[in-house]
Amino acid sequence: MKRLMTALAFSLAVFATGSQAASPAAAASAASAPAMSKQNTKMADCNKDAAGMKGDERKAFMKTCLTDKKKAQNEKMKTCNADARDMKGDARKAFIKECLSK
């Protein structure tokens, strides 16, 4: 009986210590989580737009949504490059950066 009580007390102590230790660790990992990448942001936006869709309809929508955003970025890059064709060096780099961020 003494062994059972000792084992039970030990188990409770380990459980209590483990759950307290997990809370700060979980909080620390959540606080240090990196910001969403561009791809994650695209996925989140498309997922919002696909609310209510299921199965093949959702799969087709997601594929189109993600592809369209990629095409839009490529078109923007072509336009910015065309506008900066006479620029060189740091001026071109700064212009392209500003143009793509719009």
N, C-alpha and C positions, 0 to 999 in steps of 0.2 A: 504494500500500500504506500509505503514511504517512497519507493522508487517511482511509482505512478505519479504521485504528487510532485516529485522533483522533476520528472520528465515534462509534466504538464506546465509547471512553472517556467521551466527552461524554454519550452515551445512558445509560451505566451511572451516571454521576454524577447526572444528572437523575432517573433512576429511583430511586436510593437516597435522594436528598434528598426527592423527592416522597412516597415511602412513609413516611419518617420524619415528614414534616410532616403527613401524613394521620392518623397515629396520635394525636398530641395533639389534633388538631382533632376527631376522632371521639370521643375520650374527653371532651372539653369539651362537645360537643353532647349526649352521653348524660348527663353530669352535670347539665346545665342543662335537661334535658327536664322540662316541667311535669308535675304529677301528673295522673292520669287523671281526666277529667270524670265526672260522674254518668252520662251516656249511655254513655261508654266502659266504666264499671264494670258497668252493666247488660248491655251487649253481652258482656263477658267472662264474667259469670255465666251468661248464657243459652248462650254457646258451650260452657262446661264441661258444662252439662246436656245439650247436644245432641250430645255426643261419640258417635260411632258411627252417627249418622243421616246419610242422604244424600238428595240430590235434593229432590223435592217434600215428603217427610216432614220434612226438616230446615227447609225454607222455612216450612212451616206451623207447626212448633214454634216457630221463632224469632219469627214474627209474634205468636203467642199469648203467648209468654213476655214479650216486650217490652210488649205491650198490657196484660197482667195487672199488671205492675209499675206501669204508668202509672195504671191504675184504682185500685190499692191506695193510691197516693200521693194521688189525688183524694179517696178515701174518708177517708183520714187527715186531710186538710185540712178536710173538712166537719165531722168530729168535733171537731177542735181549735177551729174557728170557733164551733161550737155551745157548747162548754165555756167559751169566752172572751166570750160575748155581753154580759156585764155589765161587762167590763173596758174600760179606755180607756187611750190613750197608751202610755207606756213599759212599763207593767205588762202590757198586752195583748200588746205586741210581744215582750216577754221570754217570756211564757207560750206564745205561738204558736211561737216559735223552739224552746223546750224540748220542747213537745209534738210537733212535727214531727221532731225529732231522735231520738225514741224508736223 
